[in-house]
Amino acid sequence: MRPVTIYTTDTCPYCVRAKSVLKKHDVPFTEIDVTGDDAKRRWLLEMSGQRTVPQIFFGDESIGGCTDLEAVVAAGKLSEKLA
């Protein structure tokens, strides 16, 4: 299984929701809080093209945010993406 990393902030309801989706599907993940970390936020923008959190990575692949994760799950492709 590819490692899952989720970049979050401490006041983001979508971050909470995305973590809940991962937990519901028994997907282990590493959470990195970028609250107040401008350098890490710039890095995220460079890596994903997105300014918002959460940013979810399966290995080195950015899959996007919470709604993108939910779309992967709804399409039945979570296992495929994690392989």
C-alpha positions as CSV (number, residue, x, y, z in Angstrom):
1,M,0.0,0.0,0.0
2,R,1.3,3.5,-0.9
3,P,1.8,5.7,2.1
4,V,-1.0,8.3,2.6
5,T,-0.1,11.8,3.8
6,I,-2.7,14.5,4.6
7,Y,-1.7,18.1,5.1
8,T,-4.1,19.9,7.4
9,T,-4.7,23.0,9.5
10,D,-6.2,23.0,12.9
11,T,-9.4,24.9,12.0
12,C,-10.4,23.1,8.8
13,P,-13.7,21.1,8.8
14,Y,-12.8,19.5,5.4
15,C,-9.6,18.2,7.0
16,V,-11.6,16.6,9.8
17,R,-14.0,15.1,7.2
18,A,-11.1,13.7,5.0
19,K,-9.5,12.1,8.0
20,S,-12.8,10.5,8.9
21,V,-13.1,9.1,5.4
22,L,-9.7,7.6,5.6
23,K,-10.3,6.1,9.1
24,K,-13.7,4.7,7.9
25,H,-11.9,2.8,5.2
26,D,-9.1,1.7,7.5
27,V,-6.4,3.6,5.6
28,P,-3.5,4.5,7.8
29,F,-2.2,8.0,7.2
30,T,0.4,10.5,8.4
31,E,-1.0,14.0,9.2
32,I,1.1,17.1,8.8
33,D,-0.3,20.2,10.3
34,V,0.7,23.3,8.2
35,T,-1.1,25.8,10.4
36,G,1.1,28.9,10.4
37,D,3.9,27.2,8.3
38,D,4.2,29.5,5.3
39,A,7.1,27.5,3.8
40,K,5.2,24.2,3.9
41,R,2.1,26.0,2.4
42,R,4.3,27.3,-0.5
43,W,5.7,23.8,-1.0
44,L,2.2,22.3,-1.1
45,L,1.2,24.9,-3.8
46,E,4.2,23.9,-5.9
47,M,3.5,20.2,-5.5
48,S,-0.2,20.2,-6.0
49,G,-1.2,23.5,-7.5
50,Q,-3.7,23.9,-4.7
51,R,-3.8,26.6,-2.0
52,T,-6.4,24.9,0.2
53,V,-6.3,22.1,2.7
54,P,-6.6,19.3,3.1
55,Q,-4.1,18.2,0.6
56,I,-3.9,14.4,0.3
57,F,-1.1,12.5,-1.2
58,F,-1.0,8.7,-2.0
59,G,2.7,8.2,-2.2
60,D,4.0,11.1,-4.3
61,E,0.7,11.6,-6.1
62,S,-1.5,14.5,-5.1
63,I,-5.1,13.3,-5.2
64,G,-6.5,16.7,-4.1
65,G,-8.7,17.6,-1.2
66,C,-11.6,16.1,0.7
67,T,-14.1,16.1,-2.2
68,D,-11.5,14.5,-4.5
69,L,-11.0,11.8,-1.9
70,E,-14.7,11.3,-1.6
71,A,-15.0,11.0,-5.4
72,V,-12.2,8.3,-5.4
73,V,-14.1,6.4,-2.8
74,A,-17.5,6.8,-4.5
75,A,-16.0,5.5,-7.8
76,G,-14.8,2.4,-6.0
77,K,-11.1,3.2,-6.8
78,L,-9.6,3.7,-3.4
79,S,-7.9,0.3,-3.3
80,E,-6.6,0.8,-6.9
81,K,-5.2,4.2,-6.0
82,L,-3.5,2.9,-2.9
83,A,-1.9,-0.1,-4.7
